[in-house]
Amino acid sequence: MEEKSKAERWFERWEKDRNQNKWKYYLVRGYIQWGLPVSIAIAISNFYFIPDYNMKAAVINLLGFIIVGILYGKWMWYSNEKRYQKYKDL
């Protein structure tokens, strides 16, 4: 049995991912897998290094990363779709 290439594995995974709801993808891949961890890491480092950093600033940080994470997820969706179409046409 021949092992699949990295590109073939990506292609199969993206075919599965692209069949789900776009907004779910934006939230899961963009915010939960990227934005939330980055937001938490920044908040922890800010609490440690910035003496007057408070919960209000942490909540604003979190809300900002919700928006940025969703935009990042949207960018990933369209970037992957473009790559998928190019690979599919080969």
C-alpha positions in Angstrom: 0.0 0.0 0.0 1.4 3.3 -1.1 1.6 6.1 1.5 -0.2 9.3 0.6 1.8 12.5 0.1 1.4 15.5 2.3 -0.5 17.3 -0.5 -2.9 14.4 -0.9 -3.6 14.3 2.8 -4.2 18.0 2.9 -6.5 17.8 -0.1 -8.6 15.1 1.5 -8.8 17.0 4.8 -9.8 20.2 3.1 -12.5 18.4 1.1 -13.9 17.4 4.5 -13.5 20.8 6.1 -15.0 22.8 3.2 -18.2 20.8 3.5 -18.9 22.3 6.9 -20.5 25.7 7.6 -18.0 28.5 6.8 -18.8 30.4 10.1 -18.1 27.3 12.1 -14.8 27.0 10.3 -14.0 30.7 11.0 -14.8 30.3 14.7 -13.1 26.9 15.3 -10.0 27.4 13.2 -9.7 31.1 13.4 -10.8 32.0 16.9 -10.7 28.9 19.1 -7.5 27.4 17.6 -5.7 30.7 17.1 -7.3 33.8 18.5 -8.2 32.4 22.0 -4.7 30.9 22.8 -3.0 34.1 21.6 -5.4 36.3 23.5 -4.8 34.3 26.7 -1.0 34.3 26.3 -1.0 38.1 25.7 -3.3 38.7 28.7 -1.1 36.6 31.0 2.1 38.3 29.8 0.5 41.7 30.1 -0.7 41.0 33.7 2.9 39.9 34.5 4.8 42.8 32.7 2.4 45.7 32.8 1.6 46.8 36.4 -1.6 48.7 35.6 -3.1 46.1 33.3 -6.5 45.1 34.5 -9.5 42.9 33.8 -11.2 45.6 31.7 -8.1 45.7 29.4 -8.1 41.8 29.3 -11.7 41.7 28.2 -11.1 44.3 25.5 -8.1 42.2 24.4 -10.3 39.1 24.3 -13.0 40.9 22.2 -10.4 42.2 19.8 -9.0 38.7 19.3 -12.5 37.4 18.6 -12.7 39.7 15.7 -9.1 39.1 14.5 -9.5 35.4 14.9 -12.6 35.3 12.8 -10.9 37.4 10.1 -7.9 35.0 10.3 -10.3 32.0 9.9 -11.9 33.7 6.9 -8.6 34.4 5.3 -7.6 30.7 5.9 -10.8 29.5 4.3 -10.3 31.5 1.1 -6.6 30.7 1.0 -7.3 27.0 1.4 -10.1 27.1 -1.2 -7.8 28.8 -3.7 -5.1 26.2 -3.1 -7.7 23.4 -3.4 -9.0 24.7 -6.7 -5.5 24.9 -8.1 -4.6 21.4 -6.9 -7.9 20.0 -8.2 -7.2 21.4 -11.6 -3.9 19.5 -12.0 
